[in-house]
Amino acid sequence: MPEGIDPTVPPSGPGCAECTEAGGWWVHLRRCAQCGHIGCCDSSPSQHATRHYGSTGHPFTQSYEPGEDWFWNFATNEMYEGGPELAAPTSHPADQPAPGPAGRVPENWQSLIH
């Protein structure tokens, strides 16, 4: 198992931890493979997954979107198709839209993304 991946740690929740707390929204979700933190992707206004890497140094993130299992290594800027299976659940709820969460995404969301 690569250092920086703990397959036993569950995800922090169904959505971006910081956006959920602040009443924000996201485009797609990413899961820290070391501690389970759920953050929003770099297209999202707040880019919490990358900020999490910056504050913790946890190098690997995995897509938290249904049907996706790729990993990204922030330290090397490399993508990996597949990898170790992380603790369930492996994605946000299937009925949660992307962008999401429902009811918080502004009408002009496409003009607000990176």
N, C-alpha and C positions, 0 to 999 in steps of 0.2 A: 504494500500500500504506500503510495507516495506521501511524503511528509506534507501536511497541510490538508489532508482529507481524513475525516473521521466518519465512516459510514453508519455509526451508531447514533449520531446526534440527530434528533428530529428537527424539522423546520420551526422557526420562531412563530409562524402563524400563516394565515391564508393570503396575506398581502404585505406590502412594504411596511416594515415596522415604523419607520419615521413618518411616512405619508399618512398611515392610518392614524397615528397619534396626533398629527397636525391637521387632519381633515383634508389632506391633499389627494392627488391621483397619480397614476403611472401609466406608461405605455405597455411595458412587459416587465416580468419579475425575474430576479436572479436569486439563487440560494448559495450562501457561503458553505462550501463543502467541509469546512473545519468546525464552525460553531453553529450552523443552521440559520444564521441571520438572513431574513428575506429583505432584499432591497430592490429598488427600481432600476431599470436599465439605463444606459447612457443616452437613449433617445428621450427619456422622461425628463421633465423639467428639473428635478432635484438630483438625479443621478446618485442615489443612495448606495447602490452596490459598489460603485467605484470609490465612493467616500468611505465606505466600510473598509475596503482594502487599504486605503490611505491611512486610516486611523488604527488598524489592527495588524496589517501586514499579512493577513490570511490570503494566500495566493490564488486559491482555486474557487471559482464560482460555477454553478451549474444552472442552466435554464430551469425556471420553475413554471414553464408553460406546458400545458397538456400535450403529450406526444413527443416532447423534445427531451433528449438526454445528453446533449453536448456539454462539455466543460470549457471554461476559459481560464487560462493562467495569466493573471495580471502581471506577474513578475517577468514573464518571458514574452508576453503578447502572443501566445499561441492558443489555438483552438484544438480541442480533441473531440472526435466523434465517439460517443459512448464512454464507458469507464466503469468504475465500481458503482454498484447500486447503493444509493443512500437510503436512510431510514424513511419510511412512509410518513406522510404522503409525499409523492415525488413531483407534484404540481399543485397549483392553486385549484380550487374547486372548478370543475368543468363548466358550471353554470355562471361563473364569474366572468364578465366580459373583459376583453382586452381591446382598447385601454379600459381601465377600471379604477376604482370600483364603480358599480352602477350608481348613478345619481350624482357623482362628483366630477365627472369629466365634462369640461366646458364645451360648448358648441364649437368654438374655434380651436379645439385642441391641436389640430394639425399645424396651426401657425405658432404654436407654443413649444413644439418639440425641437430637439437638437438633431 
